[in-house]
Structures are given as C-alpha cells and as structure tokens.
Amino acid sequence: MLKFFKLAILLLMVAACKNQPNKKEETATPQPEEKQSEWTYLFDGTSLEGWRGYNMDSLPPGWTIKDSVLTFDTELGLEQDYTGGKDIIYGAEEFDNFELYLEWKIPEGANSGIFYHVKEGYDGPPEVSPEYQIIDDENYADIHDLTGYNSQFGAEHPELLQDWQKTGADYAMHTADESKKQLNPVGEWNSSKIVFTPEKVEHWLNGKKLLEFVPWSEEWNTKKASGKWDNAPDYGKYKTGYIALQDHSSPIWFRNIKIKKL
C-alpha cells in the first residue's frame, strides 16, 4: 500500500511538471522589426514631381503618365534621321554612390538609355554621362541604317548593331556578357539595375549581372581615350550628378524607378 501511495505521488509530480509553462519560450528575445526600406522612389506611378527636361525648367512634350507608367509618347523615328532628343532628368537631387533599379519595355526598333552623374550645360547627357544602354537588340539593325554612324568608329560590319551598342552595355565603353543576358522580347517588361561605387560599377538585367568595371581606373581611361569619347573631355569625369532617361526618337515605358544611396 505504501509503495502504491509513493507511486501515485510520483505520477502527480510528473504531470504537474508537464503543465508548467516553458520558461525558455517565455523569456525568448523578441525578433527585431524589419528594417525600414532605404529605397527612394523617383517615380511611383502617380507623380512626375522632380522630373524635367535636360537644361529645362519643365517636362518636354511627349513625356507623360499613362496607366501609372512613365511614358514617352511618340512615333518611332529612324536612326539615320536622329539629331538629338528630349532627354529628361530627375532634377530634385544629385547622387554619387547608389543602387538604381527600374523596369522598362520598348516596341520593335526602339532605342533609349539610362544616364547617371548627369551635369547640365552641355548639348546633352551623352557628352558627360555614362549610359546603361536600352535597345531592341534583335530588330534594330533591320529597321535602321547604322552604316553611316558606325563607319566612323571603324566597325568591320557597320550595318550591324555593335556589341557596345546592345542592351545592358556601358555604352561605347564596356560590353554586356551575352551568355548571361536574358532580354525579354519587345513589348514585355524588363528590369535593370545599376550599382555605382568608386570601387566597382555593375550593370544588371532581369536579375543577372552583365558586366562590371572600375571607374576612373587605368583600363577605364584607356577605353575612354581610344573610342567614341576621345574627343569628349568631360565624359564620365563627374562623381555626382542627376539620373536621366533618354529620348532617342522611340516610344518607351518606365515604372518602379527607385534608388538607394550607398
């Protein structure tokens, strides 16, 4: 009887222990809240505040918002007739080191680009600003006559779109890795990212890194002096400036334009 009584007491103690709250769970450190986003939207689909034409106080005709998309509404022009466009800048703030992200789509035969470290007072951003190239890689040379333009640079086949002119390239400086390029067809959205620091610049397309280079390095200066920019002394020299989008006589659509300072 005594043994039975002791056994009953032991079972009651075990049951009581099981019902005790887990002290470890009670005292667990709360997880920190997710860090607030460091991204700043340059265009969020609702307003063009901050945007204006290059060397202008207002937006040029054609640039507008349609269906929450920043649109350049125009007819496709031919490359051989191009004499300059109505590029626009985000003029509210200059940026030095940054990560820039945006989404874009183009029609068949279109051409555009993204500039950074833009300074005003020149004929256009290309004179001073590096460019992330946007173009219809597949159809551009079939629609436009490139021979006259490309012949001045000694191209072996000037009638063709050159590697330094294709989407994702650091225009006329560094070519994109074609093996990593996943360019969506015309009429479909693509995403681009530019990461700029004095140590390294990266161009991304649809989540794949296409190229990287070191700005103002010996290799960079050699490229600058041996190609399209040999007679453009101010090209790429500025370490801060505006973000700009190019009008190259083509319809184009942009959305989700955002930047993060580095």
C-alpha positions in Angstrom: 0.0 0.0 0.0 2.8 2.4 0.9 4.6 1.6 -2.4 1.3 2.3 -4.3 0.9 5.6 -2.5 4.5 6.7 -3.3 3.9 5.8 -7.0 0.8 7.9 -7.1 2.6 10.9 -5.6 5.4 10.5 -8.2 2.9 10.4 -11.1 1.2 13.6 -9.8 4.6 15.4 -9.7 5.4 14.4 -13.3 2.0 15.6 -14.5 2.5 18.9 -12.7 5.9 19.4 -14.4 4.4 18.8 -17.8 1.8 21.5 -17.2 4.4 24.2 -16.3 5.0 26.9 -18.9 8.2 26.7 -21.0 10.5 29.2 -19.3 12.7 29.4 -22.4 9.8 30.4 -24.6 8.6 33.0 -22.0 11.9 34.7 -21.9 12.8 34.5 -25.7 14.1 37.8 -27.1 11.5 39.4 -29.4 12.6 39.5 -33.1 13.6 43.0 -34.2 11.2 44.6 -36.6 12.1 44.6 -40.3 14.5 47.4 -41.1 12.7 50.3 -42.9 13.4 50.4 -46.6 16.2 52.6 -47.7 14.8 52.9 -51.2 13.6 56.3 -52.5 11.1 56.3 -55.4 12.0 58.6 -58.2 8.8 57.6 -60.0 6.0 55.7 -58.2 3.3 55.7 -60.9 1.4 58.7 -59.6 3.5 61.8 -59.9 6.2 63.4 -62.1 7.4 65.7 -59.3 11.1 66.3 -59.6 11.3 65.4 -63.3 12.1 68.0 -66.0 13.8 68.2 -69.3 17.6 68.4 -69.6 18.6 72.1 -69.5 14.9 72.9 -69.0 12.5 74.0 -66.2 9.7 71.7 -67.2 9.0 68.4 -69.0 9.3 68.4 -72.8 6.2 67.4 -74.8 5.6 63.6 -75.1 6.7 62.7 -71.6 3.6 61.8 -69.5 2.0 59.2 -67.2 -0.3 56.6 -68.8 -1.7 53.8 -66.8 0.7 54.6 -63.9 3.7 54.3 -66.3 6.2 57.0 -67.2 5.8 57.1 -71.0 7.5 58.8 -73.8 4.6 59.0 -76.3 5.9 59.4 -79.8 6.2 57.8 -83.2 9.3 55.7 -83.9 12.0 57.7 -85.7 14.8 56.3 -87.8 18.4 56.3 -86.6 19.7 57.9 -89.7 17.4 60.9 -89.1 18.2 61.3 -85.4 19.6 64.7 -84.5 19.0 64.7 -80.7 16.2 64.1 -78.3 14.3 65.5 -75.3 16.1 63.7 -72.5 14.7 64.1 -69.0 16.4 64.2 -65.6 15.3 63.7 -62.1 16.4 67.2 -61.0 15.3 67.1 -57.3 18.6 65.6 -56.1 22.1 64.6 -57.3 23.5 61.2 -56.4 27.1 59.9 -56.1 27.2 56.2 -55.0 23.9 54.4 -55.4 21.9 51.4 -56.5 19.3 52.3 -59.1 16.5 49.9 -60.1 13.8 50.4 -62.7 11.6 48.4 -65.1 11.1 49.2 -68.8 9.7 48.0 -72.0 10.1 49.1 -75.6 8.5 48.5 -79.0 10.2 47.0 -82.0 13.1 49.1 -83.3 13.3 51.2 -80.2 16.3 52.8 -78.5 16.8 54.5 -75.2 19.1 54.6 -72.2 19.7 55.4 -68.5 22.3 58.1 -67.6 23.8 58.9 -64.2 26.2 61.6 -62.8 24.5 63.9 -65.3 25.5 67.6 -65.3 23.7 70.2 -67.2 25.0 72.9 -69.5 26.1 70.6 -72.4 24.3 69.7 -75.6 23.0 66.5 -73.9 23.8 63.9 -71.3 25.8 61.7 -73.6 28.6 64.2 -73.6 29.3 63.8 -69.9 27.4 60.8 -68.6 27.8 57.1 -68.7 24.8 55.3 -70.1 23.2 51.9 -69.5 22.0 51.1 -73.0 18.4 50.1 -73.8 17.7 48.9 -77.3 15.9 46.3 -79.4 18.9 44.0 -79.9 17.1 41.7 -82.3 15.4 44.1 -84.8 17.2 47.4 -84.6 19.7 46.9 -87.4 16.9 45.6 -89.7 14.8 48.7 -89.2 17.5 51.4 -89.0 20.5 52.3 -91.2 23.5 52.1 -88.9 26.2 52.2 -91.6 27.0 55.9 -91.6 27.1 56.2 -87.8 29.2 53.0 -87.2 31.6 53.6 -90.0 33.2 56.5 -88.2 34.3 54.1 -85.5 36.0 51.6 -87.8 33.4 48.8 -87.4 34.1 45.8 -89.5 30.4 45.4 -90.2 29.0 48.9 -89.7 25.5 47.8 -90.8 25.1 45.7 -87.7 24.4 46.6 -84.1 27.8 46.6 -82.3 28.4 44.8 -79.0 29.0 48.1 -77.3 25.6 49.3 -78.5 23.5 46.4 -77.2 21.2 46.3 -74.2 23.0 46.3 -70.9 26.2 47.7 -72.2 28.0 50.7 -70.7 27.5 52.4 -74.0 30.7 52.7 -76.1 32.8 51.5 -73.2 32.0 48.1 -71.7 30.1 45.3 -73.4 27.5 43.1 -71.7 28.2 39.4 -71.2 25.8 37.9 -73.8 26.0 34.4 -72.2 24.2 35.9 -69.1 21.8 38.1 -70.9 18.1 37.3 -70.6 16.4 40.0 -72.6 12.7 39.8 -72.8 11.1 40.3 -76.3 9.9 43.7 -77.3 6.6 44.7 -75.6 7.5 42.8 -72.5 8.8 44.3 -69.2 12.5 44.1 -68.3 14.2 45.1 -65.1 17.6 46.9 -64.9 19.9 47.7 -62.1 23.0 49.9 -61.9 25.2 49.8 -58.9 27.8 52.5 -58.7 30.7 52.9 -56.2 34.2 54.2 -56.8 35.5 50.6 -56.4 33.1 48.9 -58.8 30.2 49.6 -61.2 27.7 46.8 -62.1 25.0 46.5 -64.8 22.2 44.0 -64.2 19.4 42.8 -66.4 16.5 40.7 -65.2 18.4 39.6 -62.1 21.6 38.7 -64.0 24.8 40.7 -63.7 26.0 41.5 -67.2 29.2 43.5 -66.6 31.4 45.2 -64.0 34.2 47.7 -64.2 36.3 50.0 -62.1 35.5 53.7 -62.9 38.4 56.1 -63.5 40.9 53.2 -63.5 43.8 52.9 -65.9 41.8 50.5 -68.0 38.8 52.8 -67.9 40.9 55.8 -69.1 42.4 53.8 -71.9 38.9 52.8 -73.2 37.7 56.4 -73.0 40.7 57.7 -75.0 40.6 55.1 -77.7 36.9 55.1 -78.8 33.8 57.3 -79.1 34.8 59.5 -76.2 38.3 60.5 -77.2 37.0 64.0 -78.2 34.7 64.3 -75.2 37.0 65.5 -72.4 34.2 65.8 -69.8 32.8 62.3 -70.4 32.5 60.4 -67.1 34.6 62.8 -65.1 31.8 63.8 -62.6 31.5 61.9 -59.4 28.0 63.1 -58.6 25.0 64.2 -60.7 21.4 63.6 -61.8 19.7 60.5 -63.1 18.4 60.9 -66.7 16.3 58.9 -69.2 16.9 59.2 -72.9 14.5 60.1 -75.7 16.1 58.5 -78.8 13.0 59.0 -81.1 11.4 55.9 -79.7 8.3 55.2 -77.6 9.3 53.8 -74.2 7.7 52.9 -70.9 9.3 53.1 -67.4 7.9 52.1 -64.0 9.1 51.4 -60.4 12.1 53.8 -60.6 13.8 53.7 -57.3 17.3 54.4 -55.8 19.2 53.6 -52.7 22.2 55.6 -51.6 25.4 53.6 -50.9 
